[in-house]
Amino acid sequence: MTKAPYETKARFHSKCPCGAKIVPGQDITIYPDAPRGRKAVCGQCELSASPEKLAGLPPKLTDTGLATLLEKARQAGTVAAKEQLTKLESSGPQWNIVNDKTFGGDGKVVGQMLDVCGFASIHIPNGRAGIVRQLKRVIETKQLVKRAYFHKGYYGGFGLSLFDMTNRQEMSVNEAAEQAALDTLKAAIPELKAHVTTRID
């Protein structure tokens, strides 16, 4: 049975699908049958006058759907990593590896690198969001997603790493892979608040 939208006052802080913040006491319209679950829409939003736009929102992802999306993100990351590696190889080595005198070396150049070595991962500041809890559950289940790791971030929050996208140590290659993966996730999950972080090894 379809439930009709109704107008009310907001009781909690939330966010309208249009991106506007909703504060307690604000006039809102509730759409009980919205695709991603019960939606509060701000009183000034054009969605209030066009409920069919709510029907155009992507449906909530199932665990299997999210696992499929993560694999799609991994594939996008792999492509981006190869493209970045090709750019580095065409430019040639940018860094010298020196036998450091500080540690008893002779100061001679013993090798070269295309880029500094480093890691990259997707950083998620807020682990309490529903989609983040679902991500954590799907990844930790292991049966749905292979070679993925959900962990505490180095600077707070949480980190999401999709392995086997690069198999390289160059930091810019790893960064390109994670950014492409994150872009793929955000395209399907607009409410996901995350960014890519890097760390020199």
LOGUMAR-963122 format. One line per 5 residues: number of its first residue (from 1); their letters; for each residue z, y, x of C-alpha. Coordinates in steps of 0.1 Angstrom, whole numbers, m for minus. Example, Ala and Ser with C-alpha at 12.3 -4.5 7.8 and 13.67 -1.06 7.14 Angstrom:
BEGIN
1	AS	78:m45:123  71:m11:137
This chain:
BEGIN
1	MTKAP	0:0:0  m10:34:14  18:59:17  9:95:10  16:123:35
6	YETKA	45:146:27  59:179:39  93:182:53  114:199:81  115:184:116
11	RFHSK	148:168:125  140:162:162  120:175:191  86:158:191  49:165:198
16	CPCGA	20:170:174  m12:151:181  m28:186:188  m4:190:217  19:216:203
21	KIVPG	57:211:206  76:204:174  112:217:172  140:209:147  137:229:115
26	QDITI	100:235:119  77:228:89  57:196:95  36:171:76  44:134:80
31	YPDAP	16:108:79  33:74:74  1:54:79  m13:71:110  m30:46:134
36	RGRKA	m5:50:162  25:48:138  43:74:117  30:108:129  46:143:125
41	VCGQC	20:170:124  29:207:129  24:230:100  m1:252:117  m23:224:130
46	ELSAS	m57:218:116  m49:182:113  m26:191:84  m56:202:64  m79:174:78
51	PEKLA	m59:141:75  m92:122:83  m88:134:119  m57:113:122  m78:83:113
56	GLPPK	m99:91:143  m70:86:167  m72:54:187  m50:26:173  m19:15:191
61	LTDTG	m27:m9:219  m14:m45:216  0:m61:247  m32:m80:252  m52:m48:247
66	LATLL	m31:m31:273  m36:m59:297  m73:m56:293  m71:m19:298  m52:m24:331
71	EKARQ	m79:m47:343  m105:m21:334  m85:4:354  m84:m19:383  m122:m23:382
76	AGTVA	m126:15:381  m103:18:411  m122:m7:431  m155:12:425  m139:45:435
81	AKEQL	m123:30:466  m157:17:478  m173:51:473  m145:68:493  m148:43:521
86	TKLES	m185:48:523  m179:86:526  m154:80:554  m177:56:573  m206:81:571
91	SGPQW	m184:108:586  m171:86:614  m136:83:628  m114:114:623  m82:103:641
96	NIVND	m75:90:676  m49:64:683  m29:74:714  m6:53:736  22:78:730
101	KTFGG	41:89:762  72:93:741  76:56:740  66:49:776  28:49:771
106	DGKVV	2:65:793  m11:90:767  m46:74:767  m67:70:735  m67:33:726
111	GQMLD	m85:34:693  m98:55:664  m92:56:626  m114:68:597  m83:83:580
116	VCGFA	m45:82:583  m29:50:571  m10:54:538  m1:42:504  m9:55:469
121	SIHIP	5:47:435  7:60:400  39:79:394  55:80:359  83:105:357
126	NGRAG	97:94:323  104:57:319  117:61:283  84:67:266  73:39:244
131	IVRQL	40:33:262  58:32:295  82:5:282  52:m14:269  35:m11:303
136	KRVIE	66:m24:321  69:m54:297  32:m63:300  32:m62:338  65:m80:342
141	TKQLV	54:m108:319  29:m118:346  9:m141:323  m12:m111:310  m17:m91:342
146	KRAYF	m20:m104:377  m13:m85:409  3:m55:393  38:m41:401  60:m18:381
151	HKGYY	88:m4:403  112:25:408  96:55:423  104:68:458  113:102:443
156	GGFGL	127:91:409  109:79:379  87:48:381  57:37:401  27:16:389
161	SLFDM	6:m2:415  m25:m22:409  m32:m44:439  m64:m57:453  m84:m25:445
166	TNRQE	m90:m16:482  m75:m40:507  m77:m11:531  m51:11:549  m69:44:547
171	MSVNE	m48:67:525  m77:86:509  m93:53:499  m61:41:482  m56:75:466
176	AAEQA	m92:75:452  m85:40:438  m53:49:421  m67:82:407  m97:64:391
181	ALDTL	m74:38:377  m51:65:362  m81:84:347  m91:52:330  m56:47:316
186	KAAIP	m53:83:304  m87:82:287  m73:54:264  m37:66:264  m37:104:262
191	ELKAH	1:105:258  7:88:292  24:114:315  16:103:351  1:114:383
196	VTTRI	m9:99:417  14:101:447  7:93:483  28:84:513  17:82:550
201	D	26:49:565
